[in-house]
Amino acid sequence: MLTKVFALLVDDYLNEVAYDAELAGLSFSIRSTTSGFLVSFYGRAPAPPCPQPGAWPVQGLFLRALPDMRSFCMACSRLSVGRVVH
């Protein structure tokens, strides 16, 4: 259960990266599994001819998101429940 909550919090934390990636036709997901986490990156192939082996757009997304995932530190305020005042 805690891994599901953690995965949702990391996904929320990376929302800014996810928005920019979606505009570029790329995406990623993080979800909990029975043995840990599964992080998937999706994207389009570069237009042929590919200039170099590392020129895949999804590689840029990976290199941008990975440090943010590693440095994730949850703020306690993310777990607080807001109340609606009528």
Secondary structure, 3 states (H helix, E strand, C coil): CHHHHHHHHHHHHCHHHHHHHHHCCCEEEEEEECCEEEEEEECCCCCCCCCCCCCCHHHHHHHHHHHHHHCCCCCHHHHCCCCCCC
